[in-house]
């Protein structure tokens, strides 16, 4: 499996996870309001909100395109420029020729 395909599968997996998380938030919001929001605030409710909303925020920001190389599909970038790329800890980077 090549790097571009792996990156695209990762992006699609994050999008699916975010969609499932949003769906779960929608179907449980009524219970959440009754059981959490209308109760007295405590460290338990703060922990609940942290665990409930942090994954949604993290997945949302994770999907936001962070650098110019992600402005278009990595497959398109490689095909148009014919520049070899390599996967580093900071993402896809164009390798010097």
C-alpha positions as CSV (number, residue, x, y, z in Angstrom):
1,X,0.0,0.0,0.0
2,X,1.5,3.3,-1.0
3,X,1.8,6.3,1.3
4,X,-0.8,8.5,-0.4
5,X,-3.4,5.8,-0.1
6,X,-2.6,5.3,3.6
7,X,-3.0,9.0,4.2
8,X,-6.3,9.1,2.4
9,X,-7.6,6.1,4.4
10,X,-6.5,7.8,7.6
11,X,-8.4,11.0,6.6
12,X,-11.5,9.0,5.7
13,X,-11.3,7.1,9.0
14,X,-11.2,10.3,10.9
15,X,-14.2,11.7,8.9
16,X,-16.2,8.5,9.7
17,X,-15.3,8.7,13.4
18,X,-16.4,12.3,13.5
19,X,-19.7,11.5,11.8
20,X,-20.4,8.7,14.2
21,X,-19.5,10.9,17.2
22,X,-21.8,13.7,16.0
23,X,-24.6,11.1,15.4
24,X,-24.1,9.8,19.0
25,X,-24.2,13.3,20.4
26,X,-27.5,14.0,18.6
27,X,-29.3,10.9,19.7
28,X,-28.2,11.3,23.4
29,X,-28.5,15.0,23.8
30,X,-31.9,14.8,25.6
31,X,-30.6,12.4,28.2
32,X,-27.4,14.5,28.6
33,X,-29.4,17.6,29.3
34,X,-31.6,15.9,31.9
35,X,-28.8,14.0,33.6
36,X,-25.8,16.4,33.4
37,X,-26.6,19.9,32.4
38,X,-29.5,20.4,34.9
39,X,-27.5,19.0,37.8
40,X,-25.3,20.8,40.2
41,X,-21.8,21.4,38.8
42,X,-19.0,19.3,40.3
43,X,-15.7,17.8,39.3
44,X,-17.7,14.8,37.9
45,X,-19.7,16.9,35.6
46,X,-16.5,18.8,34.5
47,X,-14.9,15.4,33.8
48,X,-17.9,14.3,31.9
49,X,-17.9,17.4,29.7
50,X,-14.1,17.0,29.1
51,X,-14.5,13.4,28.0
52,X,-17.6,14.1,26.0
53,X,-16.5,17.2,24.0
54,X,-12.7,16.9,23.7
55,X,-12.8,14.0,21.1
56,X,-15.3,16.0,18.9
57,X,-13.1,19.1,19.1
58,X,-9.9,17.1,18.5
59,X,-11.3,15.3,15.5
60,X,-12.7,18.5,14.1
61,X,-9.3,20.3,14.3
62,X,-7.5,17.2,13.2
63,X,-9.5,17.3,9.9
64,X,-8.8,21.0,9.3
65,X,-6.1,21.3,6.7
66,X,-3.0,22.5,8.5
67,X,-0.5,23.2,5.7
68,X,-0.6,24.1,2.0
69,X,0.3,20.5,0.9
70,X,-3.1,19.4,2.2
71,X,-5.0,22.1,0.2
72,X,-5.5,19.5,-2.5
73,X,-5.4,15.7,-2.4
74,X,-2.0,14.3,-2.0
75,X,-2.6,12.0,-5.0
76,X,-3.3,15.1,-7.1
77,X,-0.2,16.9,-5.8
78,X,2.1,14.0,-6.7
79,X,0.5,13.5,-10.1
80,X,0.5,17.2,-11.1
81,X,4.0,18.1,-9.9
82,X,5.6,14.6,-10.3
83,X,7.5,15.5,-7.1
84,X,8.4,12.5,-4.9
85,X,7.0,12.8,-1.4
86,X,8.0,11.2,1.9
87,X,6.0,10.7,5.1
88,X,7.6,12.4,8.2
89,X,6.3,13.1,11.7
90,X,5.0,16.5,10.4
91,X,3.1,15.0,7.5
92,X,3.8,14.6,3.8
93,X,6.9,16.5,2.6
94,X,8.1,17.1,-0.9
95,X,11.5,15.4,-1.3
96,X,14.2,17.3,-3.1
97,X,15.2,16.0,-6.5
